[in-house]
Amino acid sequence: MHLQNVKTEMVFSQRGLALVVVPWPWAVALKLMGYAKKDPEDCGAVLRLSSFQRGYRWTVDVLERWLSERCWPM
């Protein structure tokens, strides 16, 4: 993980413990790659939240572009 990502994605930091979150596109991409039983519900929750917060209108094309632009190394 790049130092810049650590700074922007850090949600908690105390001596001996730092919590760094995974950005939403990576969370969805990792869920799709691993695909466990509860993953579809988790992906749906992320997509609904992003629709609510940012007004995204999801289609297959939009989702594919969103993931490929932000998670290209995967």
Backbone torsions as a table, in degrees:
resi	resn	phi	psi	omega
1	MET	NA	136.9	179.9
2	HIS	-74.5	148.8	179.9
3	LEU	-57.3	-38.8	178.6
4	GLN	-61.4	-41.2	177.9
5	ASN	-63.2	-40.2	179.5
6	VAL	-60.3	-42.6	-179.9
7	LYS	-65.5	-44.5	-175.4
8	THR	-79.3	-24.7	-175.3
9	GLU	-105.6	6.9	-180.0
10	MET	-76.4	126.9	179.4
11	VAL	-109.1	-16.0	-179.9
12	PHE	-157.4	139.9	176.9
13	SER	-151.2	120.9	173.3
14	GLN	-138.1	166.3	-179.7
15	ARG	-53.1	118.1	177.1
16	GLY	88.5	-3.6	-179.3
17	LEU	-147.7	127.7	173.9
18	ALA	-133.2	130.5	177.3
19	LEU	-108.4	120.9	-179.6
20	VAL	-117.3	127.7	-178.1
21	VAL	-88.4	158.2	174.5
22	VAL	-91.4	130.3	177.4
23	PRO	-58.6	150.8	-175.9
24	TRP	-51.1	-46.0	-180.0
25	PRO	-59.8	-38.9	179.1
26	TRP	-68.5	-36.2	177.9
27	ALA	-60.7	-46.3	179.3
28	VAL	-65.5	-46.2	-179.0
29	ALA	-60.8	-42.9	179.1
30	LEU	-66.1	-38.0	176.3
31	LYS	-63.2	-43.0	-179.8
32	LEU	-65.9	-35.4	180.0
33	MET	-72.0	-42.4	-177.0
34	GLY	-82.2	-39.1	177.5
35	TYR	43.2	82.8	172.1
36	ALA	-101.2	175.4	-173.9
37	LYS	-55.6	-41.4	-175.5
38	LYS	-89.1	-6.5	-175.7
39	ASP	-59.4	-39.7	178.5
40	PRO	-59.2	-39.1	177.6
41	GLU	-64.8	-41.7	179.0
42	ASP	-63.6	-45.1	178.5
43	CYS	-61.9	-42.8	178.2
44	GLY	-60.3	-40.7	179.2
45	ALA	-63.9	-42.4	178.8
46	VAL	-63.3	-44.8	-178.0
47	LEU	-67.9	-39.4	176.2
48	ARG	-63.7	-42.6	179.3
49	LEU	-61.8	-43.2	179.9
50	SER	-68.5	-31.7	174.5
51	SER	-64.2	-44.0	-179.1
52	PHE	-68.0	-46.8	-174.9
53	GLN	-76.2	-37.5	-172.6
54	ARG	-119.7	-0.5	176.7
55	GLY	74.1	20.1	178.4
56	TYR	-64.4	140.6	173.3
57	ARG	-112.5	104.3	-171.5
58	TRP	-80.0	131.4	166.7
59	THR	-131.0	170.7	177.8
60	VAL	-59.8	-43.4	180.0
61	ASP	-63.7	-43.4	-180.0
62	VAL	-64.3	-44.1	179.0
63	LEU	-62.8	-44.5	179.2
64	GLU	-61.9	-43.8	178.5
65	ARG	-65.7	-42.8	179.5
66	TRP	-58.3	-45.6	-179.7
67	LEU	-71.8	-42.8	-176.5
68	SER	-69.3	-33.6	178.5
69	GLU	-72.4	-36.0	-174.0
70	ARG	-98.7	-19.0	-176.8
71	CYS	-126.4	34.1	-174.3
72	TRP	-55.9	-31.9	-179.9
73	PRO	-64.4	-25.2	-178.4
74	MET	-77.2	NA	NA
